[in-house]
Amino acid sequence: MREVVVNSGRSYFDTNVTDHHHFFFEESGLLVDIPGDRIDVVNLPLPPDGTAIKRVDVIIRVDRVTPIAAE
């Protein structure tokens, strides 16, 4: 199990421990998995001396969009 922190004081415990990321629906608080192979993270900065990047977690925050009425 892995903790996913979406805001200060708000976190989820994810039972999916595979390589993946998340959509976070801010209005409802719903967290939806995105398969790890669907996101490419490029141009990361070099980590500080003596360290190595272990993992990159991506949380894409979304809101529902109200459709525009046809005129």
C-alpha positions as CSV (number, residue, x, y, z in Angstrom):
1,M,0.0,0.0,0.0
2,R,1.2,3.5,-0.8
3,E,0.1,6.9,0.4
4,V,-0.9,9.4,-2.2
5,V,-1.0,13.0,-0.9
6,V,-3.2,15.3,-3.0
7,N,-3.3,18.3,-0.7
8,S,-1.9,19.2,2.7
9,G,-3.9,17.2,5.1
10,R,-5.6,15.1,2.4
11,S,-4.2,11.8,1.4
12,Y,-5.4,8.4,0.0
13,F,-4.0,5.0,0.5
14,D,-3.6,3.2,-2.8
15,T,-3.6,-0.6,-2.9
16,N,-2.3,-0.5,-6.5
17,V,1.5,-0.6,-6.1
18,T,2.3,-0.9,-9.8
19,D,3.9,1.9,-11.7
20,H,1.0,4.4,-12.3
21,H,-0.2,8.0,-11.8
22,H,-3.5,9.6,-11.0
23,F,-6.3,11.9,-12.2
24,F,-7.7,13.8,-9.2
25,F,-11.2,15.2,-9.5
26,E,-11.1,18.3,-7.2
27,E,-14.8,18.7,-6.9
28,S,-15.6,15.1,-5.8
29,G,-12.3,14.0,-4.4
30,L,-12.2,11.0,-6.8
31,L,-8.8,9.6,-7.5
32,V,-8.5,7.6,-10.8
33,D,-5.5,5.5,-11.9
34,I,-3.5,6.3,-15.0
35,P,-1.3,3.5,-16.3
36,G,2.4,4.3,-15.9
37,D,3.1,3.7,-19.6
38,R,0.6,6.5,-20.6
39,I,2.8,9.3,-19.2
40,D,6.4,10.2,-20.3
41,V,8.3,12.4,-17.9
42,V,11.2,14.1,-19.7
43,N,13.8,16.7,-18.9
44,L,14.0,16.1,-15.2
45,P,16.6,18.1,-13.4
46,L,19.7,16.3,-12.0
47,P,19.1,15.2,-8.5
48,P,21.3,16.7,-5.7
49,D,24.8,15.2,-5.3
50,G,24.8,11.8,-3.6
51,T,21.1,11.1,-4.5
52,A,19.2,9.3,-7.2
53,I,15.7,9.7,-8.5
54,K,13.6,6.8,-7.1
55,R,10.2,7.6,-8.5
56,V,8.2,10.4,-10.1
57,D,4.5,10.7,-9.1
58,V,2.2,12.6,-11.4
59,I,-1.2,13.9,-10.2
60,I,-3.3,15.6,-12.8
61,R,-6.0,17.7,-11.2
62,V,-9.2,18.0,-13.2
63,D,-12.6,19.7,-13.0
64,R,-15.8,18.9,-14.9
65,V,-16.4,21.3,-17.7
66,T,-19.8,22.7,-18.3
67,P,-20.7,22.3,-22.0
68,I,-21.5,25.5,-23.9
69,A,-25.1,25.7,-25.0
70,A,-25.7,25.8,-28.7
71,E,-27.1,29.1,-30.0
